[in-house]
């Protein structure tokens, strides 16, 4: 292998903005994508797969701007095995200081049937498209989709073809999460041993988590010689998700005795990025999620509590501060001032400007008046709610709900619609249904409510409730999230947040149609 790949350094390729956003309902706005890309760049991610440029005008615009703004990371775009995709990808990523084109084709028998290509036809297509990409960009990654279900002899042939035509990174995806750790390692070893030129390129691994083995499969591949791991924050991604960045990075750090590999990741930024991705995607992190879950550093058993009090290492293999959780404890309540709030938010990873601090402080005081104690998770939820507010088409102004054992339940709602305040009195089968009916009366739409989910941010009867709403229209999914000590209020705001995303998406679609019409 070359000096670069023979070293113990493992490249981290984050695809939160591409594969992660493909999770149904996880669509992010343009500004949210730019924010997450900036955080990934600061964190030390080697390669950021910023999107699929040909998929939409919005994706192209986001990838282009991320490429222009990147300071350290390689910026990569995805392209199918055709010239149009590759050209569009290059147009987006070429603005980066370090651009990469990532092109792929499904090579397993199942995927060859879909493309109606025989083995030789596919070989010819791989050769032509990889060569085309390499003529545009010196940094080309190629992936045989569904590699773990591709015949080994044929897999060796297609990998050799890609290398001969200029691929500098070969990614071996476990597209459907089918493989196991031993198989994952054996596959990489086989390719390194059998494929001419394999020692001159970087092998990567992209593992899905359908059987819960994505992280184990990725680390097994690294042990066998792979030197790039494709992953996402919180393991976000298609179906059961992907290898989680935080899991592989911390596994290599904690078990450096048996996995002596290095990354350039600043682990102290992990928790902040995890929370932010959860907020913008609308996907809550499960409490028992490895590394970043709410319970990852909590102990309820008396035996565990006693052990941790005597020596924290008895039941914790990581330090909270290693992932950005502070050991300091500033008690936040209604008597806390701006300086304390700014310090606490800084501990949580939020650098607030004066105007933003002023807005959040007002929200914090309102919350503190309703709660005895404001926890860290309350403040994170508060930030999520603040980020969803602003100059939006729909804004909740006033809400009054009547509910109880005697129906019907009623909701009186005042809402700003495009700057015009409107009022309605609606009824429904329960307070939330009445509120949602009121919203629909003021803003008629044909979106379907696919998900309504309530979870408590902290404990107690005065806990904030975080409500997640998922709606869909014409095959497109939109999500909204909001937090409030009043569950009904949080429900309405989450619903309105989702509708605002739908309205913004429709506006972008109309603009795109007008531009297309004008161009034609």
VOVO-979618 format. One record per residue (C-alpha): residue number from 1; chain; y negated, x negated, z. Coordinates in Angstrom, 2 decimals. Example, Ala and Ser with C-alpha at 12.3 -4.5 7.8 and 13.67 -1.06 7.14 Angstrom:
BEGIN
1,A,4.50,-12.30,7.80
2,A,1.06,-13.67,7.14
END
This chain:
BEGIN
1,A,0.00,0.00,0.00
2,A,-3.63,-1.07,-0.45
3,A,-5.54,-2.59,2.44
4,A,-7.41,0.69,2.98
5,A,-4.35,2.91,3.23
6,A,-2.29,0.33,5.12
7,A,-4.73,0.45,8.00
8,A,-4.31,2.85,10.89
9,A,-7.40,4.88,9.90
10,A,-6.68,8.52,9.05
11,A,-9.19,10.39,6.91
12,A,-10.14,13.87,8.09
13,A,-10.62,16.35,5.24
14,A,-12.13,19.59,6.53
15,A,-11.69,22.72,4.42
16,A,-13.18,25.29,6.82
17,A,-15.78,26.23,4.19
18,A,-13.14,26.71,1.48
19,A,-9.68,27.56,2.80
20,A,-11.06,28.74,6.14
21,A,-13.45,31.16,4.49
22,A,-10.54,32.62,2.52
23,A,-9.37,34.35,5.72
24,A,-9.95,38.05,5.05
25,A,-13.25,38.92,6.71
26,A,-14.35,35.33,7.39
27,A,-16.97,35.20,4.65
28,A,-20.00,33.18,5.73
29,A,-23.58,33.51,4.56
30,A,-25.30,30.76,2.57
31,A,-27.27,29.55,5.59
32,A,-24.19,29.64,7.81
33,A,-22.28,27.45,5.36
34,A,-25.12,24.93,5.29
35,A,-25.23,24.89,9.08
36,A,-21.48,24.34,9.48
37,A,-21.52,21.62,6.80
38,A,-24.32,19.85,8.66
39,A,-22.36,19.97,11.91
40,A,-19.22,18.64,10.19
41,A,-21.27,15.82,8.67
42,A,-22.69,14.90,12.08
43,A,-19.25,15.08,13.65
44,A,-17.93,12.33,11.37
45,A,-15.68,14.32,9.04
46,A,-14.74,12.04,6.14
47,A,-14.46,14.70,3.44
48,A,-15.92,18.22,3.46
49,A,-14.40,20.66,0.99
50,A,-17.52,22.77,0.63
51,A,-16.11,25.56,-1.52
52,A,-14.70,26.76,-4.82
53,A,-17.72,26.46,-7.15
54,A,-16.44,28.64,-10.00
55,A,-15.43,31.48,-7.67
56,A,-18.96,32.92,-7.45
57,A,-22.63,32.09,-7.90
58,A,-22.95,32.07,-4.13
59,A,-20.18,29.52,-3.72
60,A,-21.68,27.32,-6.43
61,A,-25.12,27.44,-4.80
62,A,-23.70,26.60,-1.36
63,A,-21.64,23.66,-2.61
64,A,-24.62,22.33,-4.58
65,A,-26.98,22.46,-1.62
66,A,-24.41,21.01,0.77
67,A,-23.93,18.16,-1.71
68,A,-27.67,17.49,-1.81
69,A,-28.00,17.56,2.00
70,A,-24.94,15.52,2.98
71,A,-25.65,12.21,4.65
72,A,-22.27,10.69,5.47
73,A,-19.36,12.81,4.27
74,A,-17.75,12.94,0.85
75,A,-18.49,16.41,-0.56
76,A,-15.59,17.97,-2.42
77,A,-15.21,21.10,-4.52
78,A,-12.00,22.85,-5.57
79,A,-11.04,23.50,-9.20
80,A,-8.01,24.96,-10.89
81,A,-6.28,23.00,-13.67
82,A,-8.63,23.93,-16.49
83,A,-11.71,22.32,-17.97
84,A,-14.08,25.19,-17.13
85,A,-13.24,25.02,-13.40
86,A,-13.51,21.23,-13.35
87,A,-16.84,21.18,-15.20
88,A,-18.29,23.81,-12.85
89,A,-17.04,21.87,-9.83
90,A,-18.66,18.68,-11.09
91,A,-21.96,20.45,-11.68
92,A,-21.97,21.42,-7.99
93,A,-20.74,18.23,-6.31
94,A,-22.49,15.68,-8.54
95,A,-25.60,15.96,-6.37
96,A,-23.76,14.34,-3.43
97,A,-24.06,10.65,-2.63
98,A,-20.25,10.67,-2.49
99,A,-18.79,13.47,-4.67
100,A,-15.13,14.42,-5.15
101,A,-13.34,16.81,-7.50
102,A,-10.17,18.41,-6.13
103,A,-7.99,20.02,-8.81
104,A,-4.61,21.66,-8.37
105,A,-1.77,23.56,-9.99
106,A,1.33,25.27,-8.59
107,A,4.41,23.15,-9.36
108,A,7.28,24.99,-7.67
109,A,9.62,27.14,-9.82
110,A,7.92,30.27,-8.51
111,A,4.49,29.05,-9.58
112,A,5.68,27.70,-12.92
113,A,6.98,31.19,-13.70
114,A,3.56,32.67,-12.95
115,A,1.78,30.25,-15.28
116,A,4.47,30.66,-17.98
117,A,4.70,26.87,-18.32
118,A,7.90,24.90,-18.53
119,A,8.15,21.50,-16.88
120,A,6.94,19.56,-19.92
121,A,4.08,21.94,-20.59
122,A,2.90,21.59,-17.04
123,A,3.11,17.79,-17.21
124,A,0.84,17.85,-20.27
125,A,-1.63,20.14,-18.54
126,A,-1.75,17.95,-15.41
127,A,-2.36,14.84,-17.51
128,A,-5.20,16.44,-19.47
129,A,-7.02,18.06,-16.55
130,A,-6.77,15.10,-14.16
131,A,-8.01,12.77,-16.90
132,A,-10.90,15.14,-17.61
133,A,-11.85,15.19,-13.92
134,A,-11.65,11.40,-13.70
135,A,-13.95,11.04,-16.71
136,A,-16.56,12.96,-14.73
137,A,-15.99,11.56,-11.23
138,A,-14.49,8.36,-9.83
139,A,-13.11,10.23,-6.81
140,A,-10.43,12.72,-7.90
141,A,-7.93,14.49,-5.67
142,A,-4.94,16.30,-7.13
143,A,-2.59,18.77,-5.44
144,A,0.79,20.15,-6.54
145,A,0.49,23.57,-4.88
146,A,3.69,24.66,-3.09
147,A,4.86,21.03,-3.13
148,A,7.34,21.57,-0.31
149,A,9.28,24.05,-2.48
150,A,9.10,21.93,-5.64
151,A,12.24,20.10,-6.85
152,A,12.01,16.50,-5.63
153,A,12.64,14.89,-8.99
154,A,10.00,17.03,-10.64
155,A,7.56,16.47,-7.77
156,A,7.87,12.72,-8.32
157,A,7.16,13.19,-12.05
158,A,4.02,15.29,-11.58
159,A,2.65,12.97,-8.88
160,A,3.24,9.97,-11.16
161,A,1.46,11.79,-13.99
162,A,-1.57,12.54,-11.81
163,A,-1.79,8.93,-10.63
164,A,-1.51,7.55,-14.18
165,A,-4.36,9.80,-15.30
166,A,-6.77,8.76,-12.58
167,A,-6.12,10.66,-9.35
168,A,-7.19,8.59,-6.35
169,A,-5.84,10.96,-3.69
170,A,-2.62,12.93,-3.94
171,A,-2.41,15.88,-1.57
172,A,1.03,17.31,-0.75
173,A,0.47,20.92,0.38
174,A,2.86,22.99,2.43
175,A,1.17,26.02,0.92
176,A,3.24,28.67,2.67
177,A,3.98,26.88,5.97
178,A,7.65,26.58,5.05
179,A,8.53,23.02,5.99
180,A,9.46,21.34,9.27
181,A,8.24,18.00,10.68
182,A,11.25,15.91,9.62
183,A,11.06,17.32,6.07
184,A,7.31,16.70,5.96
185,A,7.78,13.04,6.84
186,A,10.75,12.57,4.49
187,A,8.76,14.00,1.58
188,A,5.94,11.48,2.01
189,A,8.40,8.59,2.41
190,A,10.25,9.63,-0.74
191,A,7.07,9.74,-2.81
192,A,5.93,6.35,-1.54
193,A,9.30,4.84,-2.39
194,A,9.95,6.50,-5.76
195,A,6.60,7.03,-7.50
196,A,5.08,4.09,-9.43
197,A,1.53,3.42,-8.26
198,A,1.98,5.37,-5.01
199,A,0.92,2.32,-3.01
200,A,-2.47,2.30,-4.78
201,A,-3.66,5.78,-3.75
202,A,-4.10,7.83,-0.59
203,A,-1.53,10.50,0.25
204,A,-2.81,13.60,2.01
205,A,-1.18,16.55,3.69
206,A,-2.33,20.18,3.79
207,A,-0.15,22.28,6.11
208,A,-0.26,26.00,6.73
209,A,0.78,27.47,10.05
210,A,3.05,30.39,9.06
211,A,5.84,29.12,11.33
212,A,3.52,27.53,13.91
213,A,4.27,23.94,12.84
214,A,1.17,22.94,10.86
215,A,-0.12,20.34,13.31
216,A,3.35,18.88,13.87
217,A,3.97,18.71,10.12
218,A,0.64,16.98,9.49
219,A,1.22,14.35,12.16
220,A,4.78,13.75,10.92
221,A,3.37,13.13,7.43
222,A,0.90,10.62,8.85
223,A,3.70,8.81,10.66
224,A,5.48,8.53,7.29
225,A,2.45,7.05,5.52
226,A,-0.01,9.83,4.67
227,A,-3.57,8.79,5.48
228,A,-5.51,12.00,5.01
229,A,-5.11,15.26,6.92
230,A,-6.53,18.49,5.53
231,A,-7.50,20.85,8.32
232,A,-9.98,23.46,9.51
233,A,-11.94,24.16,12.67
234,A,-9.93,26.52,14.92
235,A,-7.11,26.41,12.33
236,A,-8.95,29.07,10.30
237,A,-7.38,29.85,6.93
238,A,-5.10,31.99,4.79
239,A,-2.56,34.14,6.65
240,A,-1.66,32.30,9.89
241,A,-4.18,29.56,9.15
242,A,-4.08,25.79,8.71
243,A,-3.67,22.63,10.70
244,A,-6.46,22.71,13.29
245,A,-8.83,19.74,13.20
246,A,-9.23,19.71,16.97
247,A,-5.46,19.60,17.50
248,A,-4.65,16.64,15.24
249,A,-7.67,14.62,16.35
250,A,-7.00,15.09,20.06
251,A,-3.24,14.58,19.60
252,A,-3.89,11.16,18.05
253,A,-6.33,10.36,20.84
254,A,-4.15,11.50,23.73
255,A,-0.88,10.07,22.34
256,A,-2.23,6.84,20.92
257,A,0.85,5.13,22.37
258,A,3.12,6.71,19.76
259,A,0.47,7.62,17.15
260,A,-1.77,4.53,16.95
261,A,-4.14,6.02,14.40
262,A,-7.93,6.21,14.34
263,A,-10.45,8.71,13.01
264,A,-14.23,8.63,12.89
265,A,-14.55,12.02,14.58
266,A,-17.04,12.43,17.44
267,A,-14.81,14.56,19.64
268,A,-17.67,15.56,21.96
269,A,-18.89,17.91,19.20
270,A,-15.59,19.77,18.93
271,A,-16.26,22.62,21.34
272,A,-19.71,23.42,19.97
273,A,-18.41,23.47,16.40
274,A,-15.41,25.59,17.42
275,A,-17.65,28.18,19.02
276,A,-20.08,28.22,16.11
277,A,-17.34,28.67,13.51
278,A,-15.91,31.50,15.61
279,A,-19.32,33.19,15.66
280,A,-20.14,32.94,11.97
281,A,-16.62,33.79,10.79
282,A,-16.15,36.70,13.20
283,A,-12.76,35.31,14.25
284,A,-12.48,34.96,18.02
285,A,-10.56,31.95,19.34
286,A,-7.47,33.07,21.24
287,A,-7.68,32.28,24.95
288,A,-4.59,30.06,24.96
289,A,-5.53,28.19,21.76
290,A,-4.79,24.48,22.07
291,A,-7.78,22.27,22.95
292,A,-10.58,24.82,22.42
293,A,-9.20,28.05,23.91
294,A,-10.98,29.54,26.90
295,A,-7.94,28.88,29.11
296,A,-7.34,25.32,27.90
297,A,-8.85,23.89,31.10
298,A,-8.32,26.81,33.49
299,A,-5.70,27.02,36.24
300,A,-4.58,30.13,38.13
301,A,-1.33,29.04,39.77
302,A,-1.83,27.87,43.33
303,A,0.37,24.84,42.72
304,A,-1.65,23.89,39.65
305,A,-4.97,24.46,41.41
306,A,-3.91,22.31,44.34
307,A,-2.73,19.53,42.04
308,A,-5.91,19.53,39.95
309,A,-8.10,19.44,43.06
310,A,-6.23,16.35,44.27
311,A,-5.98,14.63,40.89
312,A,-7.07,16.39,37.70
313,A,-4.58,14.40,35.63
314,A,-1.65,16.17,37.29
315,A,-2.12,19.14,34.98
316,A,-4.72,18.10,32.40
317,A,-4.03,15.56,29.63
318,A,-7.59,15.71,28.25
319,A,-10.96,15.55,29.92
320,A,-13.22,18.57,29.23
321,A,-16.12,16.23,28.47
322,A,-14.07,14.59,25.69
323,A,-14.47,17.74,23.59
324,A,-18.01,18.48,24.71
325,A,-17.41,20.63,27.77
326,A,-19.80,19.47,30.46
327,A,-18.70,18.71,33.99
328,A,-22.19,19.64,35.24
329,A,-22.76,23.07,36.71
330,A,-26.26,24.50,36.44
331,A,-26.10,27.95,38.01
332,A,-27.88,30.35,35.69
333,A,-29.40,33.61,36.94
334,A,-32.51,35.75,36.89
335,A,-34.54,33.11,38.77
336,A,-33.76,30.34,36.27
337,A,-36.65,29.06,34.16
338,A,-37.05,27.82,30.60
339,A,-36.34,24.20,31.52
340,A,-33.01,25.12,33.11
341,A,-32.08,27.27,30.12
342,A,-32.98,24.49,27.66
343,A,-30.88,22.00,29.67
344,A,-27.90,24.36,29.88
345,A,-28.06,25.17,26.17
346,A,-28.22,21.44,25.40
347,A,-25.04,20.96,27.44
348,A,-23.41,23.66,25.35
349,A,-24.46,21.89,22.15
350,A,-27.54,23.95,21.19
351,A,-30.76,22.06,20.44
352,A,-33.38,24.81,20.66
353,A,-36.84,24.53,19.20
354,A,-39.76,26.01,21.14
355,A,-39.85,29.29,19.21
356,A,-36.08,29.71,19.36
357,A,-36.09,28.93,23.09
358,A,-38.76,31.56,23.64
359,A,-36.68,34.21,21.86
360,A,-33.43,33.28,23.61
361,A,-35.19,33.10,27.00
362,A,-36.31,36.73,26.65
363,A,-32.72,37.76,25.85
364,A,-31.41,35.62,28.71
365,A,-33.78,37.23,31.24
366,A,-32.77,40.70,30.08
367,A,-29.12,39.76,30.50
368,A,-29.69,38.11,33.90
369,A,-31.32,41.30,35.18
370,A,-28.05,43.14,34.42
371,A,-25.58,40.50,35.63
372,A,-25.15,38.75,38.96
373,A,-24.15,35.48,37.33
374,A,-24.58,34.29,33.74
375,A,-21.67,32.13,32.60
376,A,-21.50,29.57,29.80
377,A,-19.57,32.00,27.60
378,A,-22.30,34.60,28.15
379,A,-24.86,32.15,26.77
380,A,-22.69,31.33,23.76
381,A,-22.35,35.06,23.05
382,A,-26.11,35.42,23.51
383,A,-26.70,32.75,20.87
384,A,-24.34,34.50,18.48
385,A,-26.27,37.74,18.94
386,A,-29.60,35.96,18.50
387,A,-28.46,34.31,15.28
388,A,-27.55,37.72,13.85
389,A,-31.04,39.14,14.51
390,A,-34.17,38.63,12.48
391,A,-35.59,39.94,9.24
392,A,-32.68,42.17,8.34
393,A,-32.47,45.38,6.36
394,A,-31.07,47.36,9.31
395,A,-32.27,46.95,12.90
396,A,-31.30,49.01,15.95
397,A,-34.45,50.08,17.79
398,A,-33.35,52.69,20.35
399,A,-30.01,54.21,21.30
400,A,-29.17,56.98,23.73
401,A,-25.58,58.18,24.16
402,A,-24.20,61.23,25.95
403,A,-20.51,61.12,26.80
404,A,-18.02,62.32,29.38
405,A,-15.16,64.75,29.84
406,A,-17.08,67.60,28.26
407,A,-17.78,67.13,24.58
408,A,-19.05,66.75,22.07
409,A,-20.22,63.19,22.57
410,A,-23.68,62.62,21.11
411,A,-25.77,59.66,19.99
412,A,-29.53,59.61,19.43
413,A,-30.34,56.59,17.28
414,A,-33.62,55.13,16.06
415,A,-33.05,52.48,13.44
416,A,-35.27,50.53,11.07
417,A,-34.01,50.81,7.50
418,A,-35.80,48.46,5.15
419,A,-38.80,48.41,7.48
420,A,-38.99,52.20,7.90
421,A,-38.04,53.65,11.28
422,A,-35.71,56.64,11.11
423,A,-34.19,58.87,13.80
424,A,-31.02,60.95,13.91
425,A,-28.95,62.89,16.44
426,A,-25.23,62.75,15.68
427,A,-21.99,63.78,17.35
428,A,-18.48,62.40,17.21
429,A,-15.06,62.03,18.77
430,A,-16.20,59.67,21.54
431,A,-19.43,57.70,22.05
432,A,-18.65,54.92,19.56
433,A,-17.64,57.37,16.85
434,A,-20.87,59.33,17.45
435,A,-22.91,56.12,17.17
436,A,-21.17,55.01,13.98
437,A,-21.72,58.49,12.51
438,A,-25.41,58.17,13.36
439,A,-25.64,54.80,11.61
440,A,-23.96,56.22,8.53
441,A,-26.34,59.16,8.44
442,A,-29.33,56.83,8.44
443,A,-27.73,54.34,6.05
444,A,-25.22,56.20,3.83
445,A,-22.46,53.98,2.47
446,A,-18.85,54.10,1.32
447,A,-17.53,51.11,3.27
448,A,-14.23,51.51,5.13
449,A,-13.94,50.49,8.79
450,A,-10.91,48.16,8.88
451,A,-11.22,46.68,12.37
452,A,-12.97,47.54,15.62
453,A,-12.17,45.13,18.44
454,A,-13.63,44.75,21.94
455,A,-13.11,41.78,24.25
456,A,-14.78,40.79,27.51
457,A,-16.66,37.49,27.38
458,A,-16.47,36.95,31.14
459,A,-14.91,38.68,34.13
460,A,-16.19,41.58,36.22
461,A,-17.54,45.08,35.59
462,A,-20.88,43.57,34.54
463,A,-19.24,41.31,31.95
464,A,-20.62,41.11,28.45
465,A,-18.44,42.74,25.86
466,A,-18.08,41.05,22.49
467,A,-17.39,43.54,19.73
468,A,-16.06,42.52,16.32
469,A,-16.27,44.92,13.38
470,A,-14.72,44.45,9.96
471,A,-15.58,46.69,7.01
472,A,-14.62,46.58,3.35
473,A,-15.99,47.96,0.09
474,A,-14.63,47.48,-3.41
475,A,-12.24,44.79,-2.22
476,A,-14.91,42.71,-0.43
477,A,-14.71,42.28,3.34
478,A,-17.71,41.96,5.69
479,A,-17.68,41.21,9.41
480,A,-20.13,41.68,12.24
481,A,-20.12,40.61,15.87
482,A,-22.37,41.30,18.83
483,A,-22.33,41.00,22.62
484,A,-23.90,43.13,25.32
485,A,-23.13,44.31,28.84
486,A,-23.15,47.81,27.31
487,A,-20.05,48.05,25.14
488,A,-21.46,50.91,23.07
489,A,-24.65,48.99,22.32
490,A,-22.60,45.93,21.32
491,A,-20.47,48.17,19.09
492,A,-23.45,49.58,17.20
493,A,-25.06,46.16,16.75
494,A,-21.80,44.67,15.47
495,A,-21.42,47.54,13.00
496,A,-25.00,47.09,11.85
497,A,-24.51,43.32,11.51
498,A,-21.56,43.94,9.18
499,A,-23.60,46.43,7.15
500,A,-26.45,43.92,6.88
501,A,-24.02,41.40,5.42
502,A,-22.79,44.02,2.98
503,A,-26.36,44.89,1.99
504,A,-27.24,41.21,1.52
505,A,-24.11,40.68,-0.55
506,A,-25.00,43.63,-2.78
507,A,-28.48,42.20,-3.24
508,A,-27.07,38.86,-4.35
509,A,-24.68,40.62,-6.75
510,A,-27.55,42.61,-8.29
511,A,-29.63,39.47,-8.73
512,A,-26.69,37.70,-10.35
513,A,-26.17,40.64,-12.72
514,A,-29.85,40.63,-13.66
515,A,-29.75,36.89,-14.33
516,A,-26.61,37.26,-16.44
517,A,-28.20,40.11,-18.39
518,A,-31.37,38.09,-18.96
519,A,-29.36,35.07,-20.08
520,A,-27.39,37.20,-22.53
END
